[in-house]
Every structure is written in structure tokens, then in C-alpha cells.
């Protein structure tokens, strides 16, 4: 019988934080692995395209200081996936520099493997020409123009690159963009634990205690693997796992409740069972991993213009009653005033009246006593976005709609200046599957880290 294998997930995303008490309790149980998912595509395309992290540097350094210090001192491997939030080269280097600072400050020495996941545009162009690119649902077909316009282009790696780095003796593994469960599942799979159980355990642990109740992305969780299943537990007196919470998170971000695709396989959960074993712990069994032709998910984003926004409130019931027709008329007046120079897109986001889901809202809100309106303009230059936003805001501010009583203005503007430059706008340009062109697509670089720095 294999011994129990303990995987500590300190936080849902690196930088979200965790209570020190929870972390100390978890370390006292002597985990075999400390792993964390460093990012996600959820915050949108800007962070990937701009090469910026969406979590705060101070928060990331605080989390990593606990993880790496305890990991190195206690001989526990530390594995990080999707470093820097999006996992491209600038995100990876940003996170690497933080780790080097920690090593210097804590007087630590260790072997660190860095795994870039940036994919050459030439590789993707060739795959597109060879018919080896597949669009995901609701995503347009990939074009060579979209590839060329992309700033940062990454692929989600599976467990294999992590395993290669760990086999080579890495004590800390810093990975680029990765399939979320990979950083948790790689080491146990390398040691012979069941793939399906390890990946399913990783799928839940990727969000740490969010899968508990009450859920929290800023608290620790542990998965304890054995030969036939795994146990989930937390380290805070405030929360516990239940069969419902664990099952609900298994369904999280899935279009199919039973089949979860990933690099090189599908996680089959048709026979999965969740059992309450007491003390706020749940045992999970029945997860299976079925191999499929190996494909990786590509992610890339490109700049599409510049954004300026203005935020305003509306309290006039007459204006609220006719808000859709008023905004339509304002848009038309702005377009007429700008004429041929109107190379910009104007959006009105109406909060308080179906503002979150818009046309997809199943329960339409027809009556409200106030509205929040966000005027958004996207244009080829920041100056053009500023101009169109200014004209749109002033037109809406003084627009004379039928029944209007007020004369001083229609909008309550909470900020001065009222118009806010939001900078470059990115959109996802690549969000497709690609046949794995070569087994060694994600080579790692081993570095010896000391308090003085890192050497190859």
C-alpha cells in the first residue's frame, strides 16, 4: 500500500493571501507538496497582452515567503503554476525576481526549475497551415493576422514538464501557463498515484478553501491522496468541507458535469462519489483519467485601442423610464457631431437595470429609483478616446429628453475629473487548441538559487 500523500494548497491564487495560523497548522501535518495556482485567464485579456500581473507584488511576495521558506527548510517541494497571473515570459520573470529577493532576505539556497510556456508564432503559424489548430466553442477560426497581432502567446502545459523538473531534482518549480490541476497532480503522478484521483484532487485544490463552506480563496486546504481516493480538509475553525461543497466545486467552470478535458486526456467523473467522513472532511473516490490525443490550449491577446470611461449616477424617474431611448439618441447625436472622424466605439453600461448580464438577464428589472451609468469609449488612440468620451458625457449630461424638468444637468458625477483614462485595451486573439507539435515543447531551465542570486 502506498502511504498517504499530502498536498497543501495555501491560497486560491498566489497573492490572495491566507491566515498564518491556517498555514502553520497545515505545515504541522508535514505535507509532501506545497503547490499553488498562480493565475487564471478569468481577469481578462489585458494582463496577458500587457505582460502585467493582476495580483499585487507585496501580496505575492508575502505568500511566497511563507511557502518557499517552509518548503526549503523542511524538504517539501514547492510547485507554482501560471506564474505572475498569466504565465508568459514577463510574468515568469516578475515572479522569479520575487523568489530571488526572498532567497536573499531569508538566506536560502535551493535548486529551482523555471518552465517557460511561451509558444513561438512560427510554431502556431505552421500548425494552422497544417490543419492542427481547433477552435473552442464560440471562438472564431484562428487567422495568421490574429497570430501576428498577438503580443504574448502561451500554451497550457500539463503535468509532464513539472514531472521532468521534479525528476531532475528541483526543490522549487516555477511554471508558466499551466492547466490548473497540473502543479498539484504532477508529483503524485510521478510517484505512481492514480492520474484521475490526482488530477481531480488538483482540480479542487486549485482554488484552495473556496471549495469548502463557507468558501474562501484566502485560506488553506489540503488533499490527502491514497490508492483509492483522496480526503479534503481545511485548517480554519471557520470552515469545513462537505460533500455538497466539494461536488459543487467539481462542477465549477465546466460545461459538462461529468467530463473535464485537459492536456492529453479527459477527467471522467461519472462514477465519482463524495462522502462525509466527519470533522469537516470529505473523501472522494471514483475519478478516472482517460487519455486522448494530446492537445494544448493556446492563449494570446492583442491590443485593439485605448479606453476612456466616465461614471455617473441618474436619479430622475422620468429619465430612468426612458433611458434606453435617451442613450440611443445621445449615441446618434455624438456620431452626427463627429461625422467621418467617429472612429470609436461607444458603450453604455447601465447598472441597476439589467447591468450585469444585459440581454442575457433572465429576470428583467423594469423599475428602479436610480441608475449607475458607465460610459466606455474605445478608440485607436488615447486622445481620440478622450475626445469621444468627453463629447458623449457632456451630451448625455445636458440632453433634453421628453418630460425633462431639471435644467442644471442629468447626471451626478462622483469624480473630478469625470473622465478616466484606462489605457490600452486588449482582446483575446488566440483561444484555441493545438496538437502538441513536439514532446519537449516546454523545456525547463534549472538554476541554483543562493542568497547571492541565481546561476544556471
N, C-alpha and C positions, 0 to 999 in steps of 0.2 A: 504494500500500500504506500502511495506517495504521501508525504507529510502535507499538512495544510500549508497553503501559500497565501501570505497576507499582502494585499495591495492597498496602500494608503493613497487616497485622493484628497489632498488638503483643501482644494477650492475648485469651484466650477470653471473658472478661467484665471490664469495667472494674473495677479494684480487685484482680484476681487477681495482678497483677504480671508482670514479665518481667526477664530479666537485662539489665543496662545494656549489656553487651558485645554481646548479640544485637541490641539496638535500634540501637546505634551502627553496627554492620555493615550493618544494613538501610538506615539513613539515608545511608550512604556510597554506596549504589546509586541514590540520588536517586529515591525513589518519587514517583509522580504524585498519590497519595492516601494519607492515613493515616485508617483507619476502624476503629471498634470497636463491637461489640455490647455495650451497657451492661447488659443484663439478660436476664431469662427468667421464665417462669411456673413453671419447674421447682421452685423452693423452696417453692411452695405459695401459698395464697390470703392468708396473713396480711399479707405485705409490701404487696400491692396494697391490701387493705382498710384497713390501718393507716396507709398513706402513709409507710412506713419503707423505707429501703434495706437490702438484705441483704448488701451488701459494706461493708467498713469505710471510713469517711471518709478516714482517713490513707492507706489504700491507693489509693483512688480519686484523691486529690489527687496522690499520687506519680506514678501512671500518667499523669494528665492533664498534669502539669507537663512531663514529657518530650515528650508528643505535641504539645501546643499551642506550647511554646517552639520546638521544631524546625520545626513546621509553619509558624508565623507568620514566623520568621526566614528560612526557605527558600522561602516562597511555595507551600507544599504545603497544599491544603485538608484540613481535619480534620473528619470527619463522625462523629457519635455517635448511635447508635440506642438506643431503650429506656433513656433516661437514668434513673439512680437505681435501676435494677433492675426496676421495673415500669412506668415511663413515664407515670404520672399526674401531675397538676399539682404535688403536693408533692414528688414525686421530681425533676421537671424543675427546680423552683426550688432544691432542695437542690444539684443538680449545677451550676446556673447560678452560685450563690453561690461554689462552689469555684473555678469558672473565673475569676470576678471577683477572688478572692483571688490566684490565680496571676498574673493580669494586673498586679495592683498590685505583687506581690513581684518579678516579672521585668521590670517596666517595659515591658509590651507594649500595643500598640494594634492593633485589628482589628475587622472587621465580623462580627458573629455573628447568625445567624438562629436563633430559637427556635421550634420547631414543636410546639404542644400537640396531643395526640391524645385528650383527654377528649371524650366524646360526651354531649350533653345527654340527660337522661332523657326529655324531651319528644319528642326525635327517635326514641328507641328505642320509646317507647310508641306513637307514630304508625306506625312501621314494623311493630310487632307487630299493630296493628289492621288494617293494610293487607296482612297476609299476607306481609311481606317479611323475616321472620325465619326462619331454618332451624336446627334443632338439629343439632349434630355427633353422631357415633355415641356411644351410651351416655350421652347427656346428655338429661335430661328437657326437655319443652317449656317454653319461657320463659313466665312469667306476669307480669302487671302488678305483683303483690305482690312478686315477686323483684326487679323493676327498682326499685321504691320503697325496698326494704330495702338496696339496694346503696350502699356508701359511695363508692368510686371506680370509675368506669366508663370504659374506654378502648377504642379500636379500633386494630388493627394497620394502620398505613399502609404503602403500597407505595413504589415509587421516586419517584412523581410529586411529592410535596411536597418531597422532598430536591432534586429537579431544579429545581423552581421557586426554591428558596432559593439554589442554586448559580448559576443563571442571573442572579439579582439581585445577584450579587457577594459572597455570603457567603464569608468565609475559614474560619470555624468554623460548623458546623451542629450544633445541639443538638436532637435529636429526642425526642419522647415515644415511646410504644409503637410498635414498628415490626416488620414482617416481617423476620426476622433477616438475610436477604441484602441488604435494601434499601440499607443505608448503604454497602455495598461496591459495589453494582451501579449506583447512581444516576448517578454522574459518568461512568463509561464509556458507559453507555447514552445519556446526554445528548450525548456526543461521537461517537456513531454506532457504537459497538461492538455486536456481536450480543447481543441480550437473553438468549438461552438460555445463551450462554457466560458472560456477566457474572453472571447470577443463580446459575448452578451454581458459578462461582468464589466468589461470595459465600457460598453455602451451605457450602462447605468452610472458607473463611476465618473464618466467624463464630466458630469455636472455635479459631482460630489453630493452634498446633502440636499440638493434640490429634489432628489428622488425620495427623500424622507418626508415626514409630516410633523410639524409644519415645515415646508421646504425652505432651504436657504442655499444660495450659491456661494455664501461666505462662511461655510463651515465644513468640517472634515467628515469623510465617510470612508469605510473600509470594506473591501470584498475579500472573503476568505475562500479560496478555491480548494477543492479536493477532487477525487477521481470521478465523482458522480454529480457534483453540483457546486454551488457556492452560497455563502452566507453574507448578508449585508448588515452592517451595523453602523451606528453613529457614536460620537463621543461627547455629545452635549446633552445635559439633562432636559433641555427644552424640546428635543425632537427624537423621533424613533422611525424605524421602517415598519411599514405594514404591507400586507400582500397587495392592497389597493394602490398604495403609493409606488411600490416597485413595479407593478404591472402598468400603471399609468405612465411611468417614465419610459418603460419599454416601448410604449406606443408613441412617444414623443418624436416629433419631426419625421413621421412616417406616413407614406401614402397607402401602404399595405400593412395591416396589423400583424401579419404572420411572416412576411419575407422582407429581410433588410439587406439590400445589396451593398457590397463593398469591393475593394480591390481584390480580384481573383476569387470571389465567392459570394454566397448568399447565406445569411444567418436565418435558419428555419426555426421558427418559434411555435409551430403548430402543436407540439407536444409539451410546451413549456408549462411548468407549474410553480406557483408561489405559495409557500407555506409559512404561517406564523409559528415560530419556534420559541416565542416568549422573549422577555427582556428587550423588547423593541427591535428584535432581529427577525429577518426573513430568509428562508432557504429557497433557492431557485434551482430547478432541475429541468431536464428535457431539452435544452438548447442544442441545436445541431448546426454545423457549418458544412455547406455543400459547395464544392469547388466548381467554378465556371471559368470560361476563357478570361484571361487576365486583362482587365481594362483599368485605366486610371482616369479619375475625373480631373479635367483641366479647369483652371480658374484664371481669368485675366480681366483687367479693366482698362478703359481708355478715357482720356479727357474729352468732354463734349461741350465745354463752355465754361462760363462763370456765373455765379449766382449772387443775387441781392434779394434780401427779404425785408418786409415790413410787417409788423404785428399790430393789430388794432382790435378794439372791442366795439360792439354795437349794442345799444340798449333800446333804441326806438322801436316799439312794436309795429309801427307802420312799415318801417324799413325791413324789419325781420320778416314780415309777412310776404314781402315781395323780393327777398334777397336774390333769388336765382335770376329773375328778370333784370334786376338792377346790375348785378355783376356782368350779365351778358351785354347790357347796354354800355357799361363802363369799358369793357373789353373792346367793343366795336368803336367807341369814341377814341380810345387810345390808338387803335390801329389806323383810324382815319387821320388822326393828327400826325402820326409818324409817317404815314404813306409808305413809299418804297423803302424807307430806312428801317422798317419794323422787322428786322432780322433777329427776333427774340421770341421766346415762348413765355407766356404769362399763365400762372396757375393761381387759383383761389382755393385755399383750404379752409373750410367753414367748420369750426369746432363748436359743438353744442347742437348741431343739426346734421347728424349722419357724417360727422367729420372724420372719423377714424376709418371706416370701411367704405364710405362713399356709396357708389351704386351697388356695391355688394352687400350693403347693410340689410339684413333680413327683417328687422323691426324698424320701420321708418319713423323718425322723430318729426312730427308735424308742428308741434307747439313748443316754444321755449321763450323765456323772457330776456335772454341775452345770448350773443354770439361772439366767438373769437374768430377773427379772420387773419390768416397768414397770406400775404401777397408774396408770391415767389416769381422771380424772373430769371430765366436762364438765357444768356446771350453769348455771342462769340468772344466778346471782350468784357472785362470788368466795368469799363466806362460805359459801354452800351447797356449792360445790365443795370447799372446805377441810374442811367437816364430813363429807361423804360419803367423801372420800379418807381422812381420819383414821379413820373407823369401819371402812372396808374394810381399810386397812392393819393396824389392831390386831386385827381379826377373823381375818385371814389369819395374822398373827404367832402367835396362840395357838390356832388351830383344831386340835381334836383329831381327827385322821384315823385310820382303822383301821390298827393296827400301829405307831402312833407310840411312840417310845421317849423322845425328848427331852421335857423339861418346861420349859426356860427360854425357848423360842421357836423358831419355824420359819424365821425369816428372818435373813439377815445384811444389816444396813442400813449402807451405806457412808457416809452423810451424817447429820449432826445440825445443824439439824433434818432430819427424814426426809422431810417433805412440802414440796414446792416449788411455790410459786405461779407459774403460767406465763401468767397474764393472759388477755386477750380471745382467743377462738377465732373464726377466720373460716372460711367455706367459699365456694367458687366459686358464685355465684348466677347469673352470666351467662357463658356459654361457647358462643356461638352465632355463626352467620354472618348478616350483614345486607346486603341490597342497598345499594350506595352511594347515599345519598339525594341527594347533590349533588357536583359535581366539586370544589368548593372546601371540602370538609369539614375539611381540615387547613390553614388559613391560617398563614403564618409571620409572626413579628414581627422585623424587623431592628433590631439595636441596634449602636451604635458603642461598643465597649469600649475604655477607656483605663485607665492606671494609677489614675485618679481614680474610676473606676466605669463605668456604662453609661448611655447616653442613647438614646432612641428616634429 
